[in-house]
């Protein structure tokens, strides 16, 4: 899944997806459900509370890893 595809599925722009992947940006909690649905993962998995599934393409896995790392980071 590309940033553009994720943005479309979550109702935001590709530019916002790229912004949320940065270490200094944290997506709002309201997007968690949209990201989880688009990535076919649970919100718990995105927050690091349960393991993520391994049935995604390598491109989606990279995007999922970056977003998950950002969602797990403490708010600044």
C-alpha distance (Angstrom), angle and dihedral (degrees) to the residues before:
residue distance angle dihedral
X1 . . .
X2 3.76 . .
X3 3.79 127.7 .
X4 3.79 88.1 -107.0
X5 3.81 92.1 53.4
X6 3.80 92.2 47.0
X7 3.78 91.3 47.4
X8 3.79 91.4 50.6
X9 3.82 91.6 48.6
X10 3.81 92.0 47.6
X11 3.80 95.1 42.6
X12 3.81 95.8 -114.5
X13 3.79 134.4 104.0
X14 3.80 126.2 -92.1
X15 3.78 87.0 -116.0
X16 3.82 91.0 59.8
X17 3.82 91.1 49.2
X18 3.81 89.1 52.6
X19 3.81 89.8 48.0
X20 3.81 91.8 52.4
X21 3.79 90.5 52.1
X22 3.80 90.9 62.3
X23 3.78 117.3 100.2
X24 3.81 91.1 -122.8
X25 3.81 96.0 52.3
X26 3.79 128.0 76.7
X27 3.80 120.7 -169.7
X28 3.79 117.4 -127.9
X29 3.79 115.7 -99.7
X30 3.79 90.9 -115.9
X31 3.82 89.5 70.1
X32 3.80 92.9 55.1
X33 3.80 93.9 86.1
X34 3.81 92.1 46.0
X35 3.81 91.8 49.7
X36 3.80 91.6 46.4
X37 3.80 92.4 51.4
X38 3.79 93.5 45.8
X39 3.81 92.5 48.6
X40 3.83 93.6 40.7
X41 3.79 90.8 -124.6
X42 3.76 131.6 120.3
X43 3.78 120.5 -103.6
X44 3.81 86.5 -121.1
X45 3.81 89.7 58.3
X46 3.81 91.8 50.1
X47 3.80 89.4 51.5
X48 3.80 91.9 48.2
X49 3.79 95.6 -113.3
X50 3.81 93.5 119.4
X51 3.81 131.2 19.5
X52 3.79 118.2 -89.0
X53 3.77 120.7 -116.6
X54 3.77 119.3 -105.8
X55 3.81 99.0 -142.7
X56 3.79 98.1 99.8
X57 3.79 132.1 102.9
X58 3.82 118.2 -98.2
X59 3.82 91.0 -108.7
X60 3.81 91.7 52.2
X61 3.81 90.9 44.0
X62 3.82 90.7 57.1
X63 3.79 92.2 49.1
X64 3.80 91.1 45.1
X65 3.80 91.3 50.4
X66 3.81 93.2 51.5
X67 3.80 93.7 46.8
X68 3.80 93.0 44.5
X69 3.81 91.0 51.0
X70 3.80 89.4 50.7
X71 3.82 94.2 46.9
X72 3.81 91.2 50.1
X73 3.80 92.9 52.4
X74 3.79 116.6 101.6
X75 3.79 116.0 -106.6
X76 3.79 114.8 -99.6
